């Protein structure tokens, strides 16, 4: 299920000071089950057959629809128009709001470029596995990234509850930049590389907890749908573009060069957020 309607509904269901905790719970539920059931999918198919898994998928979808029907909320007041807004108009309005707000502009830029690199990582992680010895190493690295993100969303996030969103988000950005740089120097020792790779994703998971609440806290409920539509459109399109671009560059870019570029991007994002005054809007958001 798409997380876009969820990010629109959450501010209507919880108080502003609960946005971060709500997003943390949503991220664990959404990404946690995604990782767990992706890992279990092969076992389930062998146990129940493809048809059985499809039936379970349909059944869980029905349960989800029934659950959402039970949600009662007050719709935000919106100015009524004779014609329903077109998707393109939603994008244009959302883009205008993002482009005029320094925090939204910075978050969107960081997410767009980051997703481009993650598209490249989807290509390069296969090459990492081949470099270290085969598909089993690829599987281990994939598991490390999944476990790291879940640890960041749960264990590390809970340890930083006394800090503000700004402080925690800066820690997340600094940590992923530091450990991604260390992957470059540990490149020829698999287990050291794998542990550092996991730690970089721990901080990646930490930053993911805060991005959506910062947008929700910055944008009014009557404009949130337009902004999230634009944000996810811009962010989502760069993932396949990154995969496509780096699939052509894989023969020309050394694996360590890709890791170094990724690390330098993380470091640049950390410095941009560190120097930005846009966080003043969300400084009062405590992790409670």
TIMARMI-937003 format. One record per atom (N, C-alpha, C, O): x, y, z. Coordinates in steps of 0.02 Angstrom, whole numbers, padded with zeros to 5 digits, always signed. Example, Ala and Ser with C-alpha at 12.3 -4.5 7.8 and 13.67 -1.06 7.14 Angstrom:
<lokes>
+00660-00284+00390/+00615-00225+00390/+00660-00165+00390/+00712-00166+00423/+00642-00112+00354/+00684-00053+00357/+00645+00002+00394/+00670+00057+00402/
</lokes>
This chain:
<lokes>
+00042-00060+00000/+00000+00000+00000/+00044+00062+00000/+00094+00065+00035/+00023+00111-00039/+00062+00173-00043/+00062+00209+00023/+00012+00209+00060/+00118+00241+00039/+00122+00279+00101/+00097+00350+00092/+00092+00387+00140/+00080+00370+00030/+00057+00439+00018/-00008+00455+00055/-00009+00505+00090/-00063+00414+00049/-00123+00432+00086/-00112+00430+00161/-00143+00468+00198/-00068+00386+00184/-00055+00382+00255/-00024+00447+00281/-00043+00470+00335/+00023+00476+00244/+00055+00537+00266/+00005+00595+00267/+00013+00643+00305/-00046+00591+00225/-00098+00643+00225/-00146+00635+00283/-00169+00685+00311/-00162+00573+00302/-00210+00560+00354/-00182+00569+00424/-00218+00591+00470/-00117+00554+00433/-00088+00554+00500/-00098+00621+00536/-00118+00620+00595/-00085+00679+00505/-00094+00743+00541/-00167+00755+00562/-00180+00795+00607/-00214+00721+00529/-00285+00729+00548/-00305+00684+00605/-00358+00692+00634/-00261+00636+00621/-00277+00586+00673/-00240+00598+00738/-00263+00575+00791/-00183+00633+00736/-00143+00642+00796/-00129+00716+00807/-00136+00757+00762/-00108+00732+00868/-00089+00800+00884/-00021+00818+00854/+00018+00772+00840/-00006+00883+00843/+00058+00902+00812/+00119+00874+00849/+00168+00856+00817/+00116+00871+00917/+00174+00847+00954/+00181+00771+00952/+00228+00743+00981/+00134+00737+00917/+00138+00664+00910/+00157+00643+00840/+00158+00583+00825/+00171+00691+00796/+00185+00675+00726/+00246+00630+00718/+00245+00582+00679/+00299+00645+00755/+00361+00606+00748/+00350+00534+00771/+00370+00487+00736/+00319+00526+00830/+00306+00459+00855/+00260+00420+00807/+00271+00361+00795/+00210+00455+00781/+00164+00422+00734/+00201+00400+00671/+00189+00345+00646/+00245+00443+00645/+00284+00425+00586/+00331+00367+00600/+00341+00324+00558/+00361+00366+00660/+00405+00311+00678/+00366+00245+00678/+00389+00195+00652/+00306+00246+00707/+00264+00186+00709/+00243+00165+00638/+00242+00106+00621/+00225+00216+00597/+00205+00201+00528/+00264+00172+00488/+00254+00126+00448/+00323+00199+00498/+00382+00175+00461/+00399+00103+00480/+00415+00062+00437/+00394+00089+00545/+00408+00020+00567/+00356-00028+00538/+00373-00081+00513/+00292-00007+00541/+00239-00051+00515/+00246-00061+00440/+00238-00116+00415/+00260-00006+00404/+00263-00009+00331/+00326-00044+00307/+00323-00093+00270/+00384-00017+00328/+00447-00044+00304/+00465-00109+00339/+00495-00154+00309/+00447-00115+00403/+00464-00176+00440/+00430-00237+00410/+00462-00288+00397/+00364-00232+00398/+00329-00288+00367/+00353-00300+00296/+00354-00357+00273/+00371-00246+00261/+00397-00253+00193/+00460-00296+00193/+00465-00343+00154/+00508-00280+00236/+00571-00317+00239/+00559-00389+00263/+00587-00436+00235/+00518-00396+00316/+00508-00463+00344/+00474-00509+00294/+00497-00566+00284/+00421-00485+00262/+00385-00529+00216/+00420-00539+00149/+00409-00589+00116/+00462-00491+00130/+00505-00504+00072/+00552-00562+00087/+00565-00604+00044/+00578-00563+00149/+00623-00617+00168/+00586-00684+00172/+00614-00736+00157/+00522-00681+00193/+00483-00743+00201/+00449-00765+00137/+00421-00820+00134/+00450-00723+00085/+00411-00738+00025/+00429-00805-00007/+00386-00843-00027/+00495-00818-00012/+00516-00882-00041/+00491-00941-00002/+00467-00990-00031/+00495-00937+00064/+00471-00991+00107/+00395-01000+00099/+00371-01056+00095/+00358-00944+00097/+00285-00948+00091/+00264-00978+00025/+00216-01017+00021/+00300-00959-00028/+00283-00987-00094/+00295-01062-00096/+00254-01099-00122/+00351-01085-00067/+00364-01157-00065/+00315-01194-00021/+00299-01252-00033/+00289-01160+00030/+00243-01192+00076/+00171-01192+00051/+00135-01241+00058/+00151-01135+00021/+00080-01126+00003/+00067-01123-00072/+00009-01123-00093/+00119-01120-00113/+00114-01111-00186/+00100-01038-00201/+00079-01000-00158/+00112-01018-00263/+00102-00949-00284/+00029-00929-00276/+00014-00873-00254/-00017-00975-00294/-00088-00960-00288/-00107-00947-00215/-00147-00901-00201/-00079-00986-00170/-00094-00976-00099/-00071-00908-00074/-00106-00875-00036/-00012-00887-00096/+00015-00822-00076/-00028-00766-00104/-00041-00716-00070/-00051-00773-00167/-00094-00722-00197/-00161-00717-00160/-00187-00662-00151/-00187-00774-00138/-00250-00773-00099/-00239-00737-00032/-00281-00698-00011/-00183-00752+00001/-00168-00717+00064/-00160-00642+00053/-00181-00602+00094/-00129-00624-00003/-00120-00553-00019/-00187-00519-00028/-00198-00464-00002/-00233-00552-00064/-00300-00524-00074/-00337-00518-00008/-00372-00469+00004/-00329-00569+00035/-00364-00568+00099/-00339-00511+00144/-00379-00477+00176/-00273-00501+00145/-00246-00446+00186/-00267-00378+00159/-00276-00331+00197/-00275-00373+00093/-00299-00311+00064/-00370-00296+00087/-00386-00238+00102/-00413-00347+00088/-00482-00338+00111/-00483-00316+00184/-00522-00271+00203/-00441-00347+00225/-00437-00328+00296/-00415-00255+00302/-00440-00218+00344/-00367-00234+00260/-00343-00165+00262/-00398-00116+00244/-00407-00065+00277/-00436-00131+00192/-00492-00088+00172/-00543-00083+00228/-00567-00029+00243/-00559-00140+00259/-00607-00139+00314/-00582-00098+00373/-00621-00064+00406/-00516-00101+00385/-00487-00062+00440/-00491+00013+00426/-00509+00052+00470/-00475+00033+00365/-00477+00104+00347/-00549+00131+00349/-00559+00190+00361/-00598+00089+00336/-00667+00111+00339/-00689+00130+00410/-00737+00167+00419/-00653+00106+00459/-00670+00120+00529/-00640+00186+00553/-00657+00210+00607/-00595+00215+00513/-00564+00278+00533/-00613+00336+00524/-00643+00345+00471/-00621+00374+00577/-00665+00433+00574/-00623+00495+00588/-00586+00498+00637/-00628+00543+00544/-00589+00604+00552/-00626+00663+00523/-00671+00656+00482/-00606+00721+00546/-00635+00783+00520/-00597+00805+00459/-00537+00818+00462/-00631+00810+00403/-00598+00831+00341/-00575+00904+00347/-00612+00945+00373/-00515+00920+00321/-00492+00990+00322/-00536+01033+00277/-00560+01010+00225/-00546+01095+00297/-00587+01140+00257/-00550+01159+00193/-00492+01181+00196/-00583+01152+00138/-00552+01169+00074/-00601+01212+00034/-00662+01204+00041/-00575+01255-00006/-00617+01297-00049/-00645+01254-00105/-00607+01223-00143/-00712+01253-00111/-00745+01211-00161/-00740+01244-00230/-00747+01305-00237/-00727+01204-00279/-00725+01228-00348/-00772+01185-00390/-00790+01130-00371/-00791+01211-00448/-00837+01175-00490/-00804+01114-00521/-00837+01063-00532/-00741+01119-00536/-00707+01064-00569/-00656+01034-00521/-00624+01069-00483/-00650+00969-00525/-00602+00934-00483/-00531+00951-00508/-00517+00952-00568/-00487+00963-00460/-00418+00981-00478/-00385+00923-00515/-00391+00865-00495/-00350+00939-00567/-00314+00889-00605/-00248+00872-00570/-00222+00912-00531/-00223+00813-00584/-00160+00791-00553/-00104+00841-00568/-00063+00856-00525/-00101+00865-00630/-00048+00913-00649/-00054+00977-00608/-00003+01005-00588/-00115+01000-00596/-00124+01059-00554/-00100+01048-00483/-00071+01092-00452/-00114+00987-00458/-00090+00970-00391/-00013+00975-00388/+00015+01001-00341/+00019+00948-00440/+00092+00950-00443/+00117+01022-00446/+00164+01039-00410/+00086+01063-00487/+00108+01132-00495/+00100+01172-00431/+00145+01210-00412/+00043+01163-00397/+00032+01198-00334/+00081+01174-00281/+00110+01213-00245/+00090+01107-00278/+00137+01079-00230/+00208+01101-00243/+00246+01115-00197/+00226+01105-00307/+00294+01127-00325/+00304+01200-00304/+00358+01219-00282/+00253+01241-00313/+00258+01312-00293/+00269+01319-00218/+00310+01359-00196/+00232+01279-00179/+00239+01282-00106/+00308+01259-00086/+00341+01290-00044/+00332+01204-00116/+00398+01177-00099/+00452+01227-00118/+00499+01238-00079/+00447+01257-00176/+00500+01302-00201/+00505+01366-00161/+00557+01399-00161/+00451+01386-00126/+00452+01448-00088/+00467+01438-00014/+00476+01487+00023/+00471+01376+00009/+00486+01362+00079/+00556+01333+00085/+00569+01281+00055/+00602+01364+00122/+00672+01341+00124/+00680+01270+00152/+00721+01232+00127/+00641+01251+00203/+00647+01184+00231/+00622+01132+00182/+00654+01080+00171/+00563+01145+00152/+00536+01097+00103/+00581+01091+00043/+00590+01037+00015/+00609+01147+00021/+00654+01147-00037/+00716+01105-00023/+00737+01066-00066/+00744+01112+00036/+00804+01075+00054/+00789+01000+00062/+00827+00958+00039/+00734+00985+00095/+00715+00914+00105/+00702+00880+00038/+00722+00823+00027/+00668+00916-00007/+00652+00887-00072/+00715+00876-00113/+00724+00823-00144/+00759+00926-00115/+00822+00918-00151/+00862+00859-00125/+00887+00818-00164/+00868+00854-00059/+00907+00800-00029/+00876+00732-00046/+00912+00685-00063/+00810+00726-00042/+00776+00663-00056/+00780+00643-00129/+00789+00585-00146/+00774+00693-00173/+00777+00680-00245/+00846+00652-00265/+00851+00601-00299/+00899+00686-00243/+00967+00664-00261/+00984+00598-00226/+01016+00555-00255/+00961+00591-00163/+00975+00530-00126/+00943+00470-00161/+00974+00417-00167/+00881+00478-00184/+00848+00422-00218/+00883+00405-00283/+00884+00347-00303/+00912+00455-00316/+00951+00442-00376/+01011+00397-00360/+01025+00350-00396/+01045+00412-00304/+01102+00370-00284/+01079+00301-00260/+01113+00252-00272/+01021+00298-00228/+00996+00232-00207/+00977+00190-00268/+00983+00129-00266/+00955+00223-00321/+00944+00185-00383/+01009+00155-00408/+01011+00098-00430/+01064+00195-00403/+01129+00169-00421/+01152+00114-00374/+01183+00065-00396/+01136+00121-00309/+01155+00069-00261/+01121+00003-00276/+01151-00050-00265/+01060+00005-00302/+01026-00057-00321/+01065-00095-00374/+01064-00157-00377/+01101-00058-00416/+01143-00089-00467/+01210-00111-00437/+01233-00166-00451/+01240-00068-00398/+01307-00081-00373/+01310-00134-00318/+01361-00167-00310/+01255-00143-00280/+01258-00193-00227/+01266-00263-00257/+01295-00307-00225/+01241-00273-00317/+01252-00337-00352/+01326-00345-00368/+01354-00399-00362/+01357-00290-00389/+01429-00291-00405/+01470-00300-00341/+01524-00330-00343/+01446-00272-00285/+01480-00283-00221/+01482-00358-00205/+01534-00385-00186/+01424-00390-00213/+01420-00462-00200/+01468-00501-00244/+01501-00547-00221/+01470-00483-00308/+01516-00518-00354/+01589-00505-00335/+01631-00550-00340/+01603-00444-00313/+01671-00427-00292/+01694-00470-00233/+01751-00492-00231/+01648-00481-00186/+01667-00519-00126/+01663-00594-00135/+01690-00631-00094/+01630-00618-00187/+01631-00690-00198/+01568-00723-00222/+01569-00784-00234/+01513-00687-00231/+01454-00719-00258/+01389-00696-00227/+01387-00647-00190/+01336-00732-00245/+01268-00711-00227/+01256-00712-00152/+01216-00672-00127/+01290-00756-00115/+01279-00759-00042/+01300-00693-00009/+01269-00671+00039/+01353-00662-00036/+01376-00598-00008/+01327-00542-00026/+01316-00496+00014/+01298-00547-00085/+01246-00499-00104/+01187-00504-00056/+01160-00454-00033/+01166-00566-00041/+01110-00576+00005/+01125-00549+00074/+01081-00520+00107/+01187-00558+00098/+01206-00533+00164/+01203-00457+00165/+01178-00428+00213/+01228-00425+00113/+01226-00351+00111/+01155-00325+00108/+01139-00274+00139/+01112-00358+00072/+01042-00338+00070/+01010-00344+00139/+00971-00301+00160/+01026-00399+00174/+01001-00408+00241/+01028-00354+00288/+00991-00329+00331/+01092-00337+00280/+01122-00286+00323/+01087-00219+00315/+01074-00185+00364/+01070-00200+00254/+01036-00136+00243/+00967-00137+00274/+00946-00087+00303/+00931-00193+00268/+00864-00198+00296/+00866-00195+00372/+00828-00159+00404/+00911-00234+00402/+00918-00235+00475/+00940-00166+00500/+00915-00143+00552/+00986-00134+00465/+01010-00068+00485/+00954-00017+00487/+00949+00021+00536/+00913-00015+00435/+00858+00033+00433/+00809+00021+00490/+00785+00068+00522/+00793-00042+00504/+00746-00058+00558/+00775-00039+00626/+00739-00014+00669/+00840-00051+00635/+00872-00031+00699/+00871+00045+00707/+00860+00070+00762/+00883+00081+00652/+00882+00154+00656/+00813+00180+00674/+00807+00229+00712/+00761+00149+00647/+00692+00170+00660/+00668+00153+00730/+00621+00183+00755/+00699+00104+00761/+00675+00080+00826/+00724+00096+00882/+00712+00141+00922/+00780+00059+00884/+00827+00064+00940/+00859+00133+00944/+00856+00165+00997/+00889+00156+00889/+00924+00220+00891/+00875+00277+00901/+00889+00324+00939/+00820+00275+00866/+00769+00328+00873/+00747+00335+00946/+00741+00391+00971/+00735+00280+00979/+00711+00283+01049/+00764+00309+01096/+00748+00337+01149/+00828+00300+01079/+00882+00325+01121/+00890+00401+01115/+00922+00432+01158/+00860+00430+01063/+00869+00502+01052/+00805+00542+01066/+00798+00599+01043/+00760+00514+01104/+00695+00546+01115/+00700+00612+01154/+00655+00653+01150/+00754+00622+01189/+00762+00684+01228/+00785+00742+01184/+00784+00800+01206/+00805+00727+01123/+00831+00779+01078/+00776+00808+01035/+00722+00779+01029/+00789+00864+01004/+00742+00894+00956/+00749+00859+00889/+00797+00821+00877/+00701+00872+00846/+00703+00844+00778/+00767+00866+00742/+00799+00827+00708/+00783+00930+00750/+00843+00955+00716/+00906+00918+00738/+00946+00897+00697/+00915+00911+00803/+00974+00878+00829/+00978+00805+00805/+01031+00782+00783/+00922+00770+00809/+00922+00700+00789/+00933+00691+00714/+00968+00646+00692/+00902+00736+00675/+00910+00732+00603/+00982+00746+00581/+01007+00714+00535/+01014+00794+00615/+01084+00808+00600/+01129+00749+00620/+01176+00733+00584/+01114+00717+00676/+01152+00657+00696/+01144+00603+00643/+01193+00569+00625/+01083+00594+00618/+01072+00544+00566/+01111+00558+00503/+01141+00513+00474/+01111+00621+00482/+01148+00640+00422/+01223+00632+00431/+01258+00609+00386/+01248+00652+00489/+01320+00646+00502/+01341+00572+00505/+01393+00553+00478/+01300+00531+00538/+01317+00460+00544/+01319+00423+00478/+01364+00383+00466/+01270+00436+00435/+01270+00400+00371/+01327+00425+00327/+01354+00386+00288/+01345+00489+00331/+01403+00513+00293/+01467+00481+00317/+01508+00459+00277/+01477+00479+00383/+01538+00451+00412/+01547+00378+00394/+01600+00358+00371/+01494+00338+00403/+01501+00266+00392/+01503+00248+00318/+01533+00197+00299/+01472+00290+00275/+01479+00277+00204/+01550+00290+00180/+01575+00256+00137/+01583+00341+00209/+01653+00353+00194/+01697+00295+00216/+01744+00275+00182/+01680+00267+00275/+01719+00210+00301/+01711+00147+00259/+01755+00104+00259/+01655+00141+00222/+01648+00083+00178/+01702+00083+00123/+01724+00030+00100/+01724+00143+00104/+01775+00148+00052/+01841+00119+00076/+01875+00083+00038/+01860+00133+00138/+01925+00110+00163/+01922+00037+00188/+01975+00007+00198/+01863+00009+00197/+01857-00061+00219/+01837-00107+00161/+01814-00163+00173/+01847-00084+00101/+01820-00116+00042/+01846-00187+00030/+01811-00228+00001/+01906-00203+00053/+01935-00269+00039/+01928-00318+00096/+01955-00373+00093/+01890-00301+00149/+01878-00346+00205/+01802-00352+00214/+01770-00307+00240/+01774-00408+00192/+01702-00413+00185/+01664-00399+00250/+01619-00357+00251/+01682-00434+00305/+01642-00427+00365/+01648-00358+00396/+01599-00332+00423/+01705-00327+00391/+01712-00259+00414/+01670-00212+00371/+01636-00168+00396/+01674-00224+00306/+01633-00185+00259/+01559-00194+00274/+01521-00145+00275/+01537-00255+00286/+01466-00269+00298/+01441-00235+00361/+01385-00209+00363/+01482-00236+00414/+01461-00204+00477/+01456-00129+00468/+01408-00098+00491/+01505-00099+00435/+01503-00026+00423/+01444-00009+00378/+01411+00042+00387/+01432-00051+00328/+01375-00042+00282/+01310-00043+00322/+01266-00002+00310/+01304-00090+00369/+01245-00094+00412/+01237-00029+00453/+01182-00002+00458/+01292-00005+00482/+01289+00055+00524/+01268+00117+00484/+01233+00160+00510/+01290+00120+00421/+01269+00177+00380/+01193+00176+00369/+01161+00229+00366/+01164+00116+00364/+01092+00111+00355/+01054+00120+00421/+00995+00138+00420/+01087+00108+00477/+01057+00125+00541/+01040+00200+00543/+00985+00219+00563/+01088+00241+00523/+01077+00313+00523/+01030+00334+00466/+00995+00385+00472/+01030+00296+00413/+00981+00309+00360/+00910+00298+00386/+00865+00338+00373/+00900+00244+00423/+00835+00231+00454/+00815+00286+00502/+00756+00304+00507/+00864+00312+00539/+00850+00366+00587/+00824+00428+00551/+00775+00459+00573/+00856+00447+00496/+00834+00507+00460/+00765+00498+00429/+00727+00546+00424/+00749+00437+00409/+00684+00425+00377/+00626+00436+00424/+00570+00452+00402/+00638+00429+00489/+00584+00440+00538/+00561+00513+00538/+00502+00526+00550/+00607+00560+00524/+00592+00631+00534/+00570+00668+00471/+00539+00721+00477/+00584+00642+00412/+00571+00681+00352/+00498+00698+00343/+00480+00756+00333/+00455+00647+00347/+00384+00659+00337/+00354+00704+00391/+00315+00749+00375/+00369+00693+00457/+00341+00738+00507/+00362+00811+00497/+00324+00856+00512/+00423+00823+00472/+00445+00891+00460/+00402+00924+00406/+00385+00983+00410/+00384+00885+00355/+00340+00912+00302/+00270+00924+00330/+00240+00975+00318/+00245+00875+00369/+00178+00881+00397/+00173+00940+00445/+00121+00973+00448/+00227+00954+00482/+00226+01009+00530/+00234+01077+00495/+00217+01129+00524/+00259+01077+00434/+00273+01140+00398/+00214+01161+00355/+00202+01221+00345/+00176+01112+00328/+00124+01126+00280/+00055+01120+00313/+00043+01075+00353/+00010+01166+00296/-00058+01164+00322/-00095+01103+00295/-00080+01079+00241/-00143+01078+00333/-00179+01017+00314/-00216+01025+00247/-00226+00976+00211/-00237+01088+00231/-00273+01098+00169/-00228+01096+00107/-00252+01088+00051/-00162+01102+00118/-00114+01100+00062/-00070+01038+00064/-00029+01027+00019/-00076+00997+00117/-00030+00941+00126/-00035+00891+00069/+00016+00864+00047/-00096+00878+00046/-00104+00830-00009/-00067+00851-00071/-00035+00810-00104/-00071+00915-00088/-00037+00941-00147/+00039+00936-00140/+00075+00916-00186/+00064+00954-00080/+00136+00952-00069/+00162+00880-00070/+00214+00867-00101/+00127+00834-00038/+00150+00764-00036/+00147+00733-00106/+00189+00692-00124/+00096+00753-00146/+00091+00728-00215/+00153+00749-00254/+00183+00709-00289/+00171+00813-00249/+00229+00839-00284/+00293+00807-00257/+00336+00785-00296/+00299+00804-00191/+00360+00778-00160/+00373+00706-00182/+00428+00690-00204/+00323+00662-00176/+00334+00592-00193/+00342+00581-00268/+00375+00534-00289/+00310+00624-00308/+00321+00619-00381/+00393+00634-00398/+00425+00597-00436/+00420+00688-00371/+00489+00707-00385/+00538+00656-00358/+00587+00639-00391/+00524+00631-00297/+00570+00584-00265/+00568+00516-00300/+00620+00485-00312/+00508+00492-00315/+00501+00424-00343/+00532+00417-00412/+00560+00365-00428/+00527+00469-00452/+00550+00464-00522/+00626+00457-00526/+00651+00430-00576/+00662+00480-00475/+00735+00478-00480/+00765+00410-00464/+00821+00395-00483/+00727+00366-00430/+00753+00300-00414/+00765+00258-00477/+00821+00233-00485/+00716+00250-00522/+00731+00214-00584/+00781+00249-00629/+00820+00217-00665/+00780+00316-00627/+00830+00353-00667/+00901+00339-00642/+00947+00333-00682/+00909+00335-00576/+00974+00318-00548/+00996+00248-00567/+01054+00237-00584/+00950+00201-00565/+00966+00132-00585/+00987+00129-00658/+01035+00095-00676/+00950+00166-00700/+00966+00166-00771/+01033+00199-00784/+01074+00173-00822/+01045+00257-00753/+01107+00294-00765/+01168+00254-00742/+01217+00248-00779/+01165+00226-00682/+01223+00191-00656/+01232+00121-00687/+01286+00092-00682/+01179+00095-00718/+01189+00032-00755/+01234+00043-00815/+01271-00002-00835/+01231+00103-00844/+01276+00120-00900/+01345+00140-00875/+01395+00130-00909/+01347+00169-00814/+01411+00193-00788/+01449+00140-00749/+01506+00151-00730/+01418+00082-00737/+01449+00031-00694/+01516+00009-00720/+01562-00005-00681/+01523+00004-00786/+01587-00018-00815/+01640+00037-00813/+01700+00023-00820/+01619+00098-00803/+01665+00154-00804/+01682+00179-00734/+01734+00209-00723/+01635+00167-00686/+01645+00189-00618/+01670+00131-00575/+01636+00080-00568/+01729+00140-00546/+01753+00091-00497/+01703+00089-00438/+01672+00139-00421/+01696+00029-00408/+01649+00022-00353/+01665+00070-00296/+01619+00099-00265/+01728+00078-00281/+01748+00124-00228/+01733+00196-00246/+01718+00237-00202/+01736+00212-00310/+01721+00280-00331/+01646+00295-00320/+01628+00350-00299/+01604+00246-00334/+01533+00256-00321/+01519+00267-00247/+01482+00312-00228/+01551+00225-00204/+01542+00234-00132/+01567+00302-00109/+01536+00334-00066/+01622+00324-00138/+01650+00390-00119/+01603+00446-00140/+01592+00493-00101/+01575+00442-00200/+01527+00493-00222/+01465+00494-00178/+01440+00547-00160/+01441+00435-00160/+01383+00430-00115/+01400+00461-00048/+01359+00499-00020/+01459+00446-00021/+01480+00473+00044/+01487+00548+00041/+01467+00583+00088/+01515+00574-00013/+01523+00647-00020/+01455+00682-00025/+01446+00737+00001/+01408+00649-00057/+01340+00678-00060/+01310+00681+00010/+01282+00732+00029/+01316+00627+00048/+01292+00627+00117/+01324+00683+00158/+01290+00718+00195/+01390+00691+00150/+01426+00743+00187/+01401+00812+00167/+01393+00856+00209/+01389+00822+00102/+01364+00886+00078/+01295+00902+00105/+01280+00959+00123/+01251+00851+00109/+01184+00860+00136/+01188+00879+00210/+01152+00922+00234/+01233+00845+00247/+01242+00861+00318/+01262+00934+00326/+01235+00969+00369/+01309+00957+00286/+01333+01026+00292/+01278+01076+00273/+01273+01130+00303/+01237+01059+00223/+01182+01103+00204/+01132+01110+00260/+01109+01165+00276/+01114+01053+00291/+01066+01057+00346/+01096+01091+00407/+01061+01126+00443/+01161+01080+00419/+01194+01112+00476/+01194+01188+00469/+01185+01223+00518/+01203+01212+00408/+01207+01284+00397/+01139+01317+00388/+01133+01378+00391/+01088+01276+00376/+01022+01304+00361/+00986+01328+00424/+00990+01297+00477/+00950+01384+00417/+00908+01410+00471/+00835+01386+00463/+00792+01407+00502/+00822+01344+00414/+00754+01322+00400/+00726+01277+00455/+00665+01268+00460/+00769+01249+00496/+00747+01203+00549/+00709+01239+00605/+00680+01207+00648/+00710+01306+00605/+00677+01342+00659/+00604+01324+00664/+00574+01327+00718/+00574+01306+00608/+00503+01289+00608/+00488+01225+00647/+00433+01217+00673/+00536+01181+00651/+00523+01116+00683/+00566+01105+00744/+00568+01049+00771/+00600+01156+00767/+00641+01149+00827/+00600+01129+00888/+00625+01094+00932/+00536+01150+00890/+00495+01135+00948/+00466+01065+00946/+00436+01042+00995/+00474+01029+00891/+00450+00961+00887/+00494+00915+00928/+00549+00898+00906/+00473+00895+00985/+00510+00849+01027/+00493+00777+01010/+00438+00763+00986/+00540+00731+01021/+00529+00661+01006/+00493+00629+01065/+00523+00591+01103/+00430+00644+01072/+00391+00616+01128/+00333+00576+01101/+00294+00548+01140/
</lokes>
